[in-house]
Amino acid sequence: MGAVFRYWIAAWSLSHAGDWRFPIGTFAVNLIGCLVVGCLAGLVVKHDFFSPEMRLFLITGIAGGFTTFSAFGLETFHLLRRDEVLMAAGYVVSSVLGGLFLVGLGYFLVTARG
């Protein structure tokens, strides 16, 4: 279900973005996913609102299917809440730079002639 929602939002965003080159669809999905997972996590912490099975379904299944960026945001937030600022910074920097590097590596491996 999350992946279907992602498709709808991304498609809608692209159809309304005109010739804007910024990846608005993915950007919107990532931010909306972070808001949703933050609300769900808050309900769990403040009200113990969901059973463990429902948490898994909503946070990992629905929100994770919508965007794994929401899981990345939640994990980073938890590190910051535990005052593990250096760990959070390392996680963010290594995830972004490592991800970009590996995208480039994969692209190079597939497109290299030889």
Residue pairs with C-beta under 8 A, 6 or more apart in sequence:
1 61
1 62
1 65
2 61
2 62
2 63
2 64
2 65
2 66
2 67
3 65
3 66
5 66
6 29
6 65
6 66
6 67
9 25
9 28
9 29
9 32
10 25
10 26
10 28
10 29
11 25
12 25
13 24
13 25
13 28
14 24
14 25
17 24
17 25
29 66
29 67
29 69
30 67
30 69
30 70
32 66
32 67
33 63
33 66
33 67
33 69
33 70
33 73
34 67
34 69
34 70
34 73
34 74
36 63
36 66
36 70
37 59
37 63
37 70
37 71
37 73
37 74
38 73
38 74
38 77
40 50
40 55
40 58
40 59
40 63
41 59
41 74
41 77
43 49
43 50
44 50
44 55
50 58
59 71
59 74
60 71
63 70
63 71
64 70
64 71
72 95
75 91
76 88
76 91
76 92
79 85
79 87
79 88
79 91
80 88
